[in-house]
Amino acid sequence: MVLREFGEPDVLRVENIPNPDWGREDILIRVVAAGVNRADLLERMGLYPPPGPAPLYHIPGLECAGVVDQVGKNVTRFRPGDRVMALLNGEAYAQYVACPQDNAWLIPPGLDETQAAGIPEAFITAYDALVDKAGLKMGQRVLIHAGAGGVGSAAIQLARQMGLRVATTVGSVDKARYVKTIGAELAVNYHEQDFVQEVRAWSGSQGVDAVLDFVGKSYLARNLAVLRTGGIAVIIGTLGGAQGEIDLGELLKRRLTIRGTALRSRPSYDKMHLIQEFQQATASFFETGQLRAVIDRVFPLSEAPEAHRYMASNQNIGKIILQVSQD
Ligand SMILES: NC(=O)c1ccc[n+]([C@@H]2O[C@H](COP(=O)([O-])OP(=O)(O)OC[C@H]3O[C@@H](n4cnc5c(N)ncnc54)[C@H](OP(=O)(O)O)[C@@H]3O)[C@@H](O)[C@H]2O)c1
């Protein structure tokens, strides 16, 4: 799926192009499935260019699962035939993608590629926010916005695995019902209820230790209002706007922290460390099924425009996946 121009979903078009080059430290993956992310929608509109020099062919896609086809000279961790998932800077909407060996890891036994393709971006973002950015510990409380989304559904599961108490916001009754099945204690339908009021009541007026936010502007002041003294708001997305106003006096008085995070723009050694840390902390939980990517719908690669429209309509519960080939 090559982008020759930016705009509406139909600018995503199938093209036949040569296989990507790969270097000594790289593996070439035959992609079986790729995850769809909000960033892909922005990229398609020309609002989120890939880091580094412009690629020869502009192909979106931040994560994939598939089979190692070729390995570079210095690759020690993989052999052709290994089943892997990978966190990428782009180019996953394709039959083949090359990436550094350190950005890939083995698919646990028992998981198929469709499930594995939904793990890298959502779970590593959630892990980074909960563990590295918010530094949350067992028994603490967290409010996770957009709890039924790809990242939200990963964050709820991880939070429960860490022994955290989870409140979440969602946009429908069905989503509220679903997030409770994966570990949320409180699900606030923000169309009908005020999350500040609901979360305060749930926490016995103490507030939460952290908020994971994807909305930005319209939630900024309210995020601070639901934090306990010393709490932290981790800003992961700006779906509702990137500019907001806050009372800095409140920040000082209650010693609050607002912290932003982004995966894609990080130097590759940072990503490598985060991937290793994530893997060590969670691999066994994916094997046992205690953690899993929630998959909403699988579209064939040729229907990527439809998959983008579906994501933009906010209907998905969990991840949207593109099936690129069969295993
Ligand atoms: N910083 C990073 O490194 C990083 C990495 C991955 C993702 N992200 C960002 O995280 C966000 C979520 O990603 P995702 O993959 O979970 O997306 P997703 O699966 O599409 O879920 C997003 C959900 O957010 C809710 N939403 C959308 N617009 C909203 C608004 N204006 N106000 C309130 N809720 C709104 C919708 O659910 P409801 O029906 O519940 O409203 C929507 O389904 C995106 O902004 C994405 O770019 C950032």
The ligand as an SDF file (V2000), in Angstrom:
LIG
                    3D

 48 52  0  0  0  0  0  0  0  0999 V2000
    2.4170    8.3910   21.9790 N   0  0  0  0  0  0  0  0  0  0  0  0
    2.5500    7.2350   21.3360 C   0  0  0  0  0  0  0  0  0  0  0  0
    3.6440    6.7000   21.1640 O   0  0  0  0  0  0  0  0  0  0  0  0
    1.3280    6.5590   20.8350 C   0  0  0  0  0  0  0  0  0  0  0  0
    1.3600    5.2130   20.4440 C   0  0  0  0  0  0  0  0  0  0  0  0
    0.1730    4.5910   20.0350 C   0  0  0  0  0  0  0  0  0  0  0  0
   -1.0010    5.3420   19.9870 C   0  0  0  0  0  0  0  0  0  0  0  0
   -0.9690    6.6540   20.3290 N   0  0  0  0  0  0  0  0  0  0  0  0
   -2.1750    7.4870   20.2820 C   0  0  0  0  0  0  0  0  0  0  0  0
   -3.0940    6.9640   21.2100 O   0  0  0  0  0  0  0  0  0  0  0  0
   -4.4170    7.2410   20.7640 C   0  0  0  0  0  0  0  0  0  0  0  0
   -5.2470    5.9910   20.8120 C   0  0  0  0  0  0  0  0  0  0  0  0
   -4.7290    5.0290   19.8990 O   0  0  0  0  0  0  0  0  0  0  0  0
   -5.5030    3.6760   19.6760 P   0  0  0  0  0  0  0  0  0  0  0  0
   -4.6680    2.8240   18.8140 O   0  0  0  0  0  0  0  0  0  0  0  0
   -5.9530    3.1350   20.9700 O   0  0  0  0  0  0  0  0  0  0  0  0
   -6.7680    4.1980   18.8510 O   0  0  0  0  0  0  0  0  0  0  0  0
   -8.1940    3.5430   18.6750 P   0  0  0  0  0  0  0  0  0  0  0  0
   -8.1370    2.0660   18.8180 O   0  0  0  0  0  0  0  0  0  0  0  0
   -8.7390    4.1080   17.4340 O   0  0  0  0  0  0  0  0  0  0  0  0
   -9.0300    4.1010   19.9190 O   0  0  0  0  0  0  0  0  0  0  0  0
   -9.2450    5.4470   20.0790 C   0  0  0  0  0  0  0  0  0  0  0  0
  -10.6010    5.6730   20.7620 C   0  0  0  0  0  0  0  0  0  0  0  0
  -10.5600    6.9690   21.3530 O   0  0  0  0  0  0  0  0  0  0  0  0
  -11.8760    7.4670   21.4730 C   0  0  0  0  0  0  0  0  0  0  0  0
  -11.8950    8.8310   20.9550 N   0  0  0  0  0  0  0  0  0  0  0  0
  -11.6480    9.2320   19.6870 C   0  0  0  0  0  0  0  0  0  0  0  0
  -11.7330   10.5580   19.5890 N   0  0  0  0  0  0  0  0  0  0  0  0
  -12.0730   11.0050   20.8270 C   0  0  0  0  0  0  0  0  0  0  0  0
  -12.3070   12.2970   21.3730 C   0  0  0  0  0  0  0  0  0  0  0  0
  -12.2200   13.3960   20.6240 N   0  0  0  0  0  0  0  0  0  0  0  0
  -12.6190   12.3780   22.6900 N   0  0  0  0  0  0  0  0  0  0  0  0
  -12.7080   11.2850   23.4630 C   0  0  0  0  0  0  0  0  0  0  0  0
  -12.4880   10.0190   22.9910 N   0  0  0  0  0  0  0  0  0  0  0  0
  -12.1900    9.9090   21.6950 C   0  0  0  0  0  0  0  0  0  0  0  0
  -12.7910    6.5330   20.6650 C   0  0  0  0  0  0  0  0  0  0  0  0
  -13.4290    5.6460   21.5680 O   0  0  0  0  0  0  0  0  0  0  0  0
  -14.7700    6.0590   22.3740 P   0  0  0  0  0  0  0  0  0  0  0  0
  -15.9290    5.5160   21.6060 O   0  0  0  0  0  0  0  0  0  0  0  0
  -14.5980    5.4020   23.6740 O   0  0  0  0  0  0  0  0  0  0  0  0
  -14.7870    7.5450   22.4310 O   0  0  0  0  0  0  0  0  0  0  0  0
  -11.7820    5.7370   19.8300 C   0  0  0  0  0  0  0  0  0  0  0  0
  -12.2810    4.4810   19.4590 O   0  0  0  0  0  0  0  0  0  0  0  0
   -4.2700    7.8540   19.3740 C   0  0  0  0  0  0  0  0  0  0  0  0
   -4.3200    9.2530   19.4890 O   0  0  0  0  0  0  0  0  0  0  0  0
   -2.8990    7.4300   18.9540 C   0  0  0  0  0  0  0  0  0  0  0  0
   -2.3270    8.2840   18.0110 O   0  0  0  0  0  0  0  0  0  0  0  0
    0.1610    7.2750   20.7460 C   0  0  0  0  0  0  0  0  0  0  0  0
  1  2  1  0
  2  3  2  0
  2  4  1  0
  4  5  1  0
  4 48  2  0
  5  6  2  0
  6  7  1  0
  7  8  2  0
  8  9  1  0
  8 48  1  0
  9 10  1  0
  9 46  1  0
 10 11  1  0
 11 12  1  0
 11 44  1  0
 12 13  1  0
 13 14  1  0
 14 15  2  0
 14 16  1  0
 14 17  1  0
 17 18  1  0
 18 19  2  0
 18 20  1  0
 18 21  1  0
 21 22  1  0
 22 23  1  0
 23 24  1  0
 23 42  1  0
 24 25  1  0
 25 26  1  0
 25 36  1  0
 26 27  1  0
 26 35  1  0
 27 28  2  0
 28 29  1  0
 29 30  1  0
 29 35  2  0
 30 31  1  0
 30 32  2  0
 32 33  1  0
 33 34  2  0
 34 35  1  0
 36 37  1  0
 36 42  1  0
 37 38  1  0
 38 39  2  0
 38 40  1  0
 38 41  1  0
 42 43  1  0
 44 45  1  0
 44 46  1  0
 46 47  1  0
M  CHG  2   8   1  16  -1
M  END
$$$$
